Amino acid sequence: MEHKNEENFGLHLGLSIVKIALKAAAVAAAFCIVKEVHKVHKAIEEHHK
């Protein structure tokens, strides 16, 4: 029975790490999108001058 608990703990820990990694990737993607939108907005402003 002890072996099964260790497997469950390892699986739970692995899934927690994956969740954190996905959240970090989502934040990084959002940051990149905002940065690109800012560049496009700035280019549009320069075009209208």
Contact map, one row per residue, 1 for C-alpha under 8 A:
1111100000000000000000000000000000000000000000000
1111110000000000000000000000000000000000000000000
1111111000000000000000000000000000000000000000000
1111111100000000000000000000000000000000000000000
1111111110000000000000000000000000000000000000000
0111111111000000000000000000000000000000000000000
0011111111100000000000000000000000000000000000000
0001111111110000000000000000000000000000000000000
0000111111111000000000000000000000000000000000000
0000011111111100000000000000000000000000000000000
0000001111111110000000000000000000000000000000000
0000000111111111000000000000000000000000000000000
0000000011111111100000000000000000000000000000000
0000000001111111110000000000000000000000000000000
0000000000111111111000000000000000000000000000000
0000000000011111111100000000000000000000000000000
0000000000001111111110000000000000000000000000000
0000000000000111111111000000000000000000000000000
0000000000000011111111100000000000000000000000000
0000000000000001111111110000000000000000000000000
0000000000000000111111111000000000000000000000000
0000000000000000011111111100000000000000000000000
0000000000000000001111111110000000000000000000000
0000000000000000000111111111000000000000000000000
0000000000000000000011111111100000000000000000000
0000000000000000000001111111110000000000000000000
0000000000000000000000111111111000000000000000000
0000000000000000000000011111111100000000000000000
0000000000000000000000001111111110000000000000000
0000000000000000000000000111111111000000000000000
0000000000000000000000000011111111100000000000000
0000000000000000000000000001111111110000000000000
0000000000000000000000000000111111111000000000000
0000000000000000000000000000011111111100000000000
0000000000000000000000000000001111111110000000000
0000000000000000000000000000000111111111000000000
0000000000000000000000000000000011111111100000000
0000000000000000000000000000000001111111110000000
0000000000000000000000000000000000111111111000000
0000000000000000000000000000000000011111111100000
0000000000000000000000000000000000001111111110000
0000000000000000000000000000000000000111111111000
0000000000000000000000000000000000000011111111100
0000000000000000000000000000000000000001111111110
0000000000000000000000000000000000000000111111111
0000000000000000000000000000000000000000011111111
0000000000000000000000000000000000000000001111111
0000000000000000000000000000000000000000000111111
0000000000000000000000000000000000000000000011111
